[in-house]
Amino acid sequence: MAKTQATPPKDRKGSKVNAFAQILNGEFLTKSFVLDNLNYIFFIMLLLLVLISKGYYGKQLTKDTDAAQRNLDQHAAEFIEAKARLELVTRRFKMAERLASRELKETQNATKVIRIKQQINE
């Protein structure tokens, strides 16, 4: 009888180390699997570039939105300040006090506006 030797099972750690060594050596690039799937690898790289650019675009949009919001808040504050100054300058009781020296008084009756419609005769 001939003795048959069973092949020893491959060590898992050895195959992982071998794969890692192939990556470091660049051997994996010469294999036909990589060459056959080169289009797929380029597509994955393109998707990664799109993903990275989307992240930068999102950050830029957020930055622009924050700047626009700060600008809007600043203009709103300036508007409120100008409105408050205008109200302070044009207060009726201040005007009545200023006109008291001229003996002018504020009317108590509501002002009525009379509008006349003119007809054009041709």
Buried (B, 14 or more C-beta within 10 A) or exposed (E): EEEEEEEEEEEEEEEEEEEEEBEEEEEEEEEEEEEEEEEEEEEEEEEEEEEEEEEEEEEEEEEEEEEEEEEEEEEEEEEEEEEEEEEEEEEEEEEEEEEEEEEEEEEEEEEEEEEEEEEEEE
